[in-house]
Amino acid sequence: MNADFDNNSRIIGSLSVSIYVLGLAVGPLILSPLSEIHGREVVLNSANLWMTTWQIGCALAPSLNSLIAFRFLSGIGGSACLTIGGGVISDLFPVEERGLANSIFTVGPLFGPVRGPILGGFVAQRAGWRWPFWVLLAALGVATTGDQHVFLLRRKTERLKTETGRDDLVSALDVTTQKGAPRSNLAILLAKIIKPLQFLTTSPIVPLLALYMSFIFGLLYLLLTTVTSVFNDTYGWDLELCGLGFAIGLFVVARTSDATVVKLTKRANGQYNPEMQLATCVMFAAFIPISFFWYGWAVQKRTHWIVPILGLAPFGFGMMGIFAPIQTYVIDIGGSYAASVLAGITTARCIFGAFLPLAGPPMYASLGLGWGNSLLGFIGLGLIPVPLLIFKYGGRLREKYPLVK
């Protein structure tokens, strides 16, 4: 690709990859509010169509600048599933079934970045760099169905107004002004478009979880942009074992999350608290620093290739065990605004995913792979108390700083 466009800048070349993640950060701020006004289905389908259309632009891009622009626009559409998916789970699944549903849903955002470069590289090496976009174009188009109860109730209200001739009918969940008059969709959109960012400051719970998830997500993309050269140049291996870690993590989380919540609810005399979703999160959080200490020093000391490869598995295992419970917890405490709360967190974590990898090469050049990864491991170690603190004090924080008033 760089040869086709006569590009000699590594930063510009890397930007064509990371700019998509920046699109994932911007999209939720627009699409999440739209889903709470018009329903999940229409926004998901429209965003999927938007993303599909820009694959054509990427495949036919006449310059590197246009490719970067098309990738950014594609990322905006791709963010719909990331942010609205949690809202769909909130709409369709009761509390005791959300752990399993969210574990399966989390596979895509976490497993995709690991397998995508491998499959895309396989296609690009054999057919050229434009062909992965044609493959994506063919693969996209799977429709997701589902609607939010707020939108369904509002639509029913409009139908009853027409049938009965009563213009005074108002949905119990409809958004109103202080005088009680329903606001226009434009007014609602303008108010809700800042909702995701407001949730990042409404309660300490959301920014703390956003910081933790953003750091872990940034680590994933840091690995994706640096580990390939390490394994290919030194060992001739790829990231498949990290993907195996995700698979194992999915199995463990899916089998334990809902069962743990049910067990804790029974122990609390049938009283459910959303913080129960985080019971297993601390255990999984410990695997993140372990993985970076293991992987970093194994590569630094040039041990047998199996040692650093095995060192990546705990990261995938831990990341899966962190993301799924936290997203389920956010869905529970967000209620009808779950999509907006997740949108704020998704925006934060995708910004980390887009820019944290840029710090990787200079950090490794300065500290080496051993101490560079150890620094990340120590940061991960210092963040382990975050889910523990929310598990213990989240209930009090929600009472003092309610997300939905």
C-alpha positions as CSV (number, residue, x, y, z in Angstrom):
1,M,0.0,0.0,0.0
2,N,2.8,2.5,0.9
3,A,4.5,1.6,-2.3
4,D,1.4,2.2,-4.4
5,F,0.9,5.7,-2.8
6,D,4.7,6.5,-2.7
7,N,4.4,7.0,1.1
8,N,7.6,6.9,3.2
9,S,6.2,8.0,6.5
10,R,5.5,5.3,9.1
11,I,3.2,7.6,11.0
12,I,1.0,8.3,8.0
13,G,1.0,4.6,7.1
14,S,0.0,3.6,10.7
15,L,-2.7,6.4,10.7
16,S,-4.5,4.5,7.9
17,V,-5.0,1.7,10.4
18,S,-5.6,3.6,13.7
19,I,-7.9,6.2,12.1
20,Y,-10.6,3.5,12.0
21,V,-10.5,3.3,15.8
22,L,-10.8,7.0,16.0
23,G,-14.0,6.7,14.0
24,L,-15.2,4.1,16.6
25,A,-14.7,6.8,19.2
26,V,-16.7,9.5,17.4
27,G,-19.6,7.4,16.2
28,P,-21.2,6.5,19.6
29,L,-21.7,10.2,20.4
30,I,-24.1,10.4,17.5
31,L,-25.5,6.9,17.0
32,S,-26.3,6.2,20.6
33,P,-28.7,9.2,21.0
34,L,-30.3,8.4,17.7
35,S,-31.0,4.8,18.9
36,E,-32.8,6.2,21.9
37,I,-35.0,8.4,19.7
38,H,-35.7,6.2,16.7
39,G,-35.1,2.7,18.1
40,R,-32.2,0.3,17.8
41,E,-33.1,-1.5,14.6
42,V,-33.2,1.5,12.2
43,V,-30.0,3.0,13.6
44,L,-28.1,-0.3,13.5
45,N,-29.3,-1.1,9.9
46,S,-28.5,2.5,8.7
47,A,-25.0,2.4,10.4
48,N,-24.3,-1.0,8.8
49,L,-25.3,0.3,5.4
50,W,-23.1,3.4,6.0
51,M,-20.1,1.2,7.0
52,T,-20.7,-1.1,4.0
53,T,-20.8,1.8,1.5
54,W,-17.4,3.2,2.7
55,Q,-15.7,-0.2,2.1
56,I,-16.2,0.6,-1.6
57,G,-14.4,3.9,-1.1
58,C,-11.6,2.2,0.7
59,A,-11.2,-0.4,-2.0
60,L,-11.1,2.2,-4.8
61,A,-9.2,5.0,-2.9
62,P,-7.1,7.0,-5.3
63,S,-4.7,8.3,-2.6
64,L,-3.6,7.6,0.9
65,N,-5.3,10.7,2.2
66,S,-8.6,9.6,0.7
67,L,-8.1,6.1,2.2
68,I,-7.6,7.6,5.7
69,A,-10.8,9.7,5.3
70,F,-12.8,6.7,4.1
71,R,-11.5,4.5,7.0
72,F,-12.6,7.2,9.5
73,L,-16.1,7.4,8.0
74,S,-16.3,3.6,8.0
75,G,-15.3,3.5,11.7
76,I,-18.2,5.8,12.5
77,G,-20.6,3.3,11.1
78,G,-18.8,0.3,12.7
79,S,-19.3,1.9,16.1
80,A,-23.0,1.2,16.1
81,C,-22.7,-2.4,17.1
82,L,-20.2,-1.6,19.8
83,T,-22.3,1.0,21.6
84,I,-25.9,0.0,20.7
85,G,-25.3,-3.7,21.3
86,G,-25.3,-3.2,25.0
87,G,-28.6,-1.4,24.7
88,V,-30.1,-4.3,22.7
89,I,-29.0,-6.7,25.5
90,S,-30.6,-4.4,28.1
91,D,-33.9,-4.4,26.1
92,L,-34.1,-8.1,25.4
93,F,-32.6,-10.0,28.3
94,P,-33.5,-10.1,32.0
95,V,-30.8,-9.5,34.6
96,E,-30.1,-13.1,35.3
97,E,-29.4,-13.9,31.6
98,R,-27.3,-10.8,30.7
99,G,-24.0,-12.2,31.7
100,L,-24.1,-15.0,29.1
101,A,-25.6,-12.7,26.5
102,N,-22.9,-10.0,27.1
103,S,-20.1,-12.6,27.1
104,I,-21.1,-13.8,23.6
105,F,-21.5,-10.2,22.4
106,T,-18.1,-9.2,23.7
107,V,-16.4,-11.8,21.5
108,G,-16.6,-9.6,18.4
109,P,-15.0,-6.4,19.7
110,L,-12.2,-8.3,21.4
111,F,-11.6,-11.3,19.2
112,G,-12.0,-9.4,15.9
113,P,-8.9,-7.2,16.3
114,V,-6.8,-10.3,16.9
115,R,-8.0,-12.4,14.0
116,G,-8.7,-9.6,11.6
117,P,-5.1,-8.6,10.8
118,I,-4.2,-12.3,10.3
119,L,-7.0,-13.0,7.9
120,G,-6.6,-9.6,6.2
121,G,-2.9,-10.1,5.8
122,F,-3.6,-13.5,4.3
123,V,-5.9,-12.0,1.7
124,A,-3.6,-9.0,1.0
125,Q,-0.5,-11.1,0.5
126,R,-2.3,-13.1,-2.2
127,A,-4.6,-10.6,-3.9
128,G,-3.3,-7.1,-3.0
129,W,-4.2,-4.7,-0.2
130,R,-7.4,-3.5,-1.8
131,W,-9.0,-7.0,-1.7
132,P,-9.6,-7.1,2.1
133,F,-12.1,-4.2,1.7
134,W,-13.9,-6.2,-1.1
135,V,-14.1,-9.2,1.3
136,L,-15.5,-6.9,4.0
137,L,-18.0,-5.5,1.6
138,A,-19.2,-9.0,0.8
139,A,-19.3,-10.0,4.5
140,L,-21.2,-7.0,5.7
141,G,-25.0,-6.8,5.4
142,V,-26.1,-9.0,8.3
143,A,-29.1,-7.3,9.8
144,T,-29.7,-6.9,13.5
145,T,-33.3,-6.6,14.7
146,G,-34.6,-5.2,17.9
147,D,-36.3,-2.1,19.3
148,Q,-36.1,-0.2,22.6
149,H,-39.2,-0.2,24.8
150,V,-39.2,3.6,25.1
151,F,-39.5,3.9,21.3
152,L,-42.1,1.2,21.1
153,L,-44.2,2.9,23.8
154,R,-43.9,6.2,22.0
155,R,-44.9,4.7,18.7
156,K,-48.0,3.1,20.4
157,T,-48.9,6.5,21.9
158,E,-48.9,8.1,18.4
159,R,-51.1,5.3,17.1
160,L,-53.6,5.7,19.9
161,K,-53.7,9.5,19.3
162,T,-54.7,8.8,15.7
163,E,-57.3,6.1,16.6
164,T,-58.9,8.0,19.5
165,G,-58.5,11.6,18.2
166,R,-56.9,12.6,21.6
167,D,-53.9,14.8,21.1
168,D,-53.4,15.0,24.9
169,L,-52.1,11.4,25.2
170,V,-48.5,11.2,26.3
171,S,-46.2,8.2,26.8
172,A,-45.3,7.6,30.4
173,L,-41.6,7.4,29.4
174,D,-41.8,10.3,26.9
175,V,-39.2,13.1,27.3
176,T,-40.9,16.4,28.1
177,T,-40.0,19.9,28.8
178,Q,-40.5,21.5,32.2
179,K,-43.9,22.8,31.1
180,G,-44.9,19.2,30.1
181,A,-45.1,19.7,26.4
182,P,-43.3,17.0,24.3
183,R,-40.1,18.2,22.6
184,S,-39.3,17.7,19.0
185,N,-36.9,14.9,17.9
186,L,-34.3,17.6,17.0
187,A,-34.5,19.0,20.5
188,I,-34.2,15.6,22.0
189,L,-31.3,14.7,19.8
190,L,-29.4,17.9,20.7
191,A,-30.0,17.2,24.4
192,K,-29.0,13.5,24.1
193,I,-25.9,14.0,21.9
194,I,-24.0,15.2,24.9
195,K,-25.5,12.6,27.2
196,P,-22.6,10.1,26.7
197,L,-20.1,12.7,27.8
198,Q,-22.3,13.8,30.7
199,F,-22.4,10.3,32.0
200,L,-18.6,10.4,32.3
201,T,-18.9,13.2,34.9
202,T,-22.3,12.3,36.5
203,S,-21.0,9.6,38.8
204,P,-17.4,8.5,39.7
205,I,-18.3,4.9,38.7
206,V,-18.4,5.7,34.9
207,P,-15.1,7.5,34.6
208,L,-13.3,5.0,36.7
209,L,-14.6,2.1,34.6
210,A,-13.9,4.0,31.5
211,L,-10.3,4.6,32.5
212,Y,-9.7,1.0,33.3
213,M,-11.4,-0.4,30.1
214,S,-9.6,2.3,28.0
215,F,-6.2,1.2,29.4
216,I,-6.9,-2.5,28.7
217,F,-8.2,-1.7,25.2
218,G,-5.2,0.5,24.5
219,L,-2.9,-2.4,25.5
220,L,-4.7,-4.7,23.0
221,Y,-4.0,-2.3,20.1
222,L,-0.5,-1.7,21.4
223,L,0.2,-5.4,21.1
224,L,-1.4,-5.5,17.7
225,T,0.9,-2.8,16.4
226,T,4.1,-4.1,18.0
227,V,3.9,-7.9,18.6
228,T,3.8,-8.8,14.9
229,S,7.3,-7.7,14.2
230,V,8.6,-9.3,17.4
231,F,7.2,-12.7,16.6
232,N,7.6,-12.6,12.9
233,D,11.2,-11.3,12.9
234,T,12.4,-13.3,16.0
235,Y,10.2,-16.4,16.3
236,G,8.0,-16.5,13.1
237,W,4.7,-16.8,15.1
238,D,1.6,-14.7,15.3
239,L,-1.1,-13.8,17.8
240,E,-3.2,-16.9,17.6
241,L,-2.6,-17.9,21.2
242,C,-3.8,-14.6,22.4
243,G,-7.0,-15.4,20.5
244,L,-7.1,-18.8,22.3
245,G,-7.0,-16.8,25.6
246,F,-10.1,-14.9,24.5
247,A,-11.9,-18.2,23.7
248,I,-11.0,-19.7,27.1
249,G,-12.0,-16.5,28.8
250,L,-15.4,-16.5,27.0
251,F,-16.1,-20.1,28.2
252,V,-15.2,-19.3,31.8
253,V,-17.1,-16.0,31.9
254,A,-20.2,-17.4,30.2
255,R,-20.2,-20.4,32.6
256,T,-19.6,-18.4,35.8
257,S,-21.0,-14.9,35.5
258,D,-24.8,-15.6,35.7
259,A,-24.3,-18.4,38.2
260,T,-22.2,-16.1,40.4
261,V,-24.9,-13.5,40.3
262,V,-27.7,-16.0,41.2
263,K,-25.6,-17.4,44.0
264,L,-24.9,-13.9,45.5
265,T,-28.5,-12.9,45.1
266,K,-29.6,-16.0,47.1
267,R,-27.0,-15.2,49.8
268,A,-28.4,-11.7,50.0
269,N,-31.9,-13.1,50.7
270,G,-33.1,-12.6,47.2
271,Q,-32.0,-9.0,46.9
272,Y,-30.0,-8.3,43.7
273,N,-27.4,-5.6,43.4
274,P,-25.8,-4.7,40.0
275,E,-22.3,-4.8,41.7
276,M,-22.7,-8.6,41.9
277,Q,-21.7,-8.6,38.2
278,L,-18.2,-7.5,39.2
279,A,-17.6,-10.4,41.6
280,T,-15.2,-12.3,39.3
281,C,-13.7,-9.2,37.7
282,V,-10.9,-8.8,40.2
283,M,-9.6,-12.3,39.6
284,F,-9.5,-11.8,35.8
285,A,-7.8,-8.3,36.3
286,A,-4.8,-10.0,37.9
287,F,-4.0,-11.8,34.6
288,I,-3.2,-8.5,32.7
289,P,0.0,-7.5,34.6
290,I,1.0,-11.2,34.8
291,S,0.8,-11.4,31.0
292,F,2.9,-8.3,30.4
293,F,5.6,-9.2,32.9
294,W,5.7,-12.7,31.3
295,Y,5.7,-11.7,27.7
296,G,8.0,-8.7,28.1
297,W,10.9,-10.4,29.8
298,A,10.5,-13.6,27.8
299,V,11.1,-11.6,24.6
300,Q,13.8,-9.4,26.2
301,K,15.8,-12.5,27.2
302,R,15.1,-14.3,23.9
303,T,13.8,-17.4,25.5
304,H,12.3,-20.3,23.6
305,W,9.5,-19.1,21.3
306,I,6.8,-21.0,23.3
307,V,7.4,-18.9,26.4
308,P,6.4,-15.4,25.1
309,I,3.6,-17.0,23.1
310,L,2.2,-18.6,26.2
311,G,2.6,-15.2,27.9
312,L,0.0,-13.7,25.6
313,A,-2.8,-16.1,26.6
314,P,-3.4,-14.6,30.1
315,F,-4.0,-11.2,28.5
316,G,-6.8,-12.5,26.3
317,F,-8.2,-14.5,29.2
318,G,-8.1,-11.5,31.5
319,M,-9.4,-9.0,29.0
320,M,-12.4,-11.1,28.3
321,G,-13.1,-11.5,32.0
322,I,-12.9,-7.8,32.6
323,F,-14.9,-6.4,29.7
324,A,-17.9,-8.8,29.8
325,P,-18.7,-8.2,33.6
326,I,-18.1,-4.5,33.4
327,Q,-20.4,-4.1,30.3
328,T,-23.1,-6.1,32.0
329,Y,-22.8,-4.0,35.1
330,V,-23.1,-0.8,33.0
331,I,-26.1,-2.2,31.3
332,D,-27.8,-2.9,34.6
333,I,-27.1,0.6,36.2
334,G,-27.8,2.5,33.0
335,G,-31.3,1.3,32.5
336,S,-33.0,2.8,29.5
337,Y,-29.8,5.0,29.0
338,A,-27.5,2.0,28.9
339,A,-26.6,2.7,25.3
340,S,-25.6,6.3,26.1
341,V,-23.5,5.2,29.1
342,L,-21.7,2.6,27.0
343,A,-21.2,5.2,24.3
344,G,-19.3,7.4,26.7
345,I,-17.1,4.5,27.7
346,T,-16.7,3.3,24.1
347,T,-15.5,6.8,23.0
348,A,-12.9,6.9,25.8
349,R,-11.6,3.4,25.2
350,C,-11.4,3.9,21.4
351,I,-9.4,7.1,21.8
352,F,-6.9,5.1,23.9
353,G,-7.0,2.4,21.3
354,A,-6.2,4.9,18.5
355,F,-3.4,6.8,20.3
356,L,-1.8,4.6,22.9
357,P,-0.1,2.4,20.3
358,L,1.8,5.5,19.0
359,A,3.7,5.6,22.4
360,G,4.7,1.9,22.0
361,P,7.8,2.2,19.7
362,P,9.5,5.1,21.5
363,M,8.8,3.5,24.9
364,Y,10.3,0.2,23.8
365,A,13.2,2.0,22.2
366,S,13.9,3.8,25.4
367,L,13.2,1.1,28.0
368,G,13.5,-2.1,26.1
369,L,10.9,-4.8,25.7
370,G,11.4,-6.1,29.3
371,W,11.1,-2.8,31.3
372,G,8.7,-1.3,28.7
373,N,6.2,-4.1,29.2
374,S,6.9,-4.2,32.9
375,L,5.9,-0.5,33.1
376,L,2.6,-1.4,31.5
377,G,2.3,-4.4,33.9
378,F,2.8,-2.1,36.9
379,I,0.1,0.3,35.7
380,G,-2.2,-2.7,35.2
381,L,-1.4,-3.9,38.7
382,G,-2.2,-0.4,40.1
383,L,-5.6,-0.4,38.4
384,I,-6.7,-3.8,39.8
385,P,-8.4,-2.1,42.8
386,V,-10.8,-0.2,40.5
387,P,-13.3,-3.1,40.0
388,L,-12.8,-4.1,43.7
389,L,-13.7,-0.6,45.0
390,I,-16.8,-0.4,42.8
391,F,-17.8,-4.0,43.8
392,K,-17.7,-2.9,47.5
393,Y,-18.8,0.7,47.3
394,G,-20.7,0.9,44.0
395,G,-24.1,0.8,45.7
396,R,-23.3,3.8,47.9
397,L,-21.9,5.7,45.0
398,R,-25.0,5.1,42.9
399,E,-27.2,6.4,45.8
400,K,-25.1,9.5,46.2
401,Y,-24.4,10.1,42.5
402,P,-27.4,8.5,40.6
403,L,-26.9,8.1,36.8
404,V,-30.6,8.5,36.1
405,K,-32.6,11.0,38.3
